Amino acid sequence: MRNMILTKRIIVYLVFEFILSIIVIPVLIFYGPFANIRNTLVTSAMTTFSHKYIVTLFLPQSKIDEIMKNSNNIATGSSNKNILNFTNSHDNTIEVYDISSNRFKGKVILIHDPTRIQVGVSSKLPKEGETVSTIAKENNAVVAINAGGFIGYVNGAWTGSGGIPGGIIIHNGKILYDNAYSTDGKIDLIGFTDDGKLLVGKYTLDEIKNAGIKEGVSFRPALIINGEPMIKKGDGGWGSTSRTAIGQRKDGTVIFLVIDGTFIRGLTGATLKDVQNIMLDYGAVNAANLDGGSSTTLYYKGKVINNPINPLGERMVPTIFYAK
């Protein structure tokens, strides 16, 4: 009898502690003295499609807007292809490096010949995307990363099919898809010219055509333009998560960067400022963020070599960047 009473008391105590935690922890995070934690959580949640409720449940929209505005300090511009004067005498070397911190793990891929880079496209567009590994294998790729984003909500419902690309897709010099929306007539571009020069930033459609873009997609933000970092204050305002990015050195070497980060594995991921700094460390003169989070995937020599955080494994995406 005494054991039963003790057991009940323990259960009541645990239930009480659980309920108290549910109430107290959100209050401490969103209204306590931990502004950095709150701001990181807000920016992380609000830059995903499916986790905004974590923030909107506890904060008014006016406060969310204020945090997002103060956190997002990213300059804009466009690459000048004339500052890239490398020759086409590149070898076929591909180098793989591990990177890590106390918040994330990742890999850097260095592809010496920039003319090897192409855009791979899901064969099921505009109905569905395909996994990075599927598109890579269809194109006999040696290495590949996910590229552009997609429209996740259709008629107010989340599909997650990866079938409707956001922005522009260019392959072999042809515009395959143009779903870009812009208030100033400029499109976010991450594209390679015929001679392998990576251009990033905002361009009009005429500028894209005149630049001779052979392979390209849309995503943002550009992180390094003409050797200058675009984030000079703050962490970029997009929170911490898994990241995919692409860059280019002055000698033409292309940099694929993939970073894993999820609370489940004890890693929070990388901020955009982290990505920018890594790209600078590896000598990038132009670099841009690609679709991250659950989309982040790195394929190399027949298999995925990072740890995608999508619960079902690889996510369906519309496009990849790859090298044969």
Secondary structure, DSSP 4 states (H G I P E B T S, - for coil): -HHHHHHHHHHHHHHHHHHHHHHHHHHHHHHSS-HHHHHHHHHHHHTSSS-THHHHTTS-HHHHHHHHHHH--B---B--GGG----S-----EEEEEEE-SS-EEEEEEES-GGGEEEEE-TTTTT--B-HHHHHHHTT-SEEEE---B--EETTEE-----SBSEEEEETTEEEEEE---SSS-EEEEEEETT--EEEEEE-HHHHHHTTEEEEE----EEEETTEESB-SSS-SS-SB-EEEEEEETTS-EEEEEEE--GGGT---B-HHHHHHHHHHTTEEEEEEE--GGG--EEETTEE-S----TTSSPPBSEEEEE-
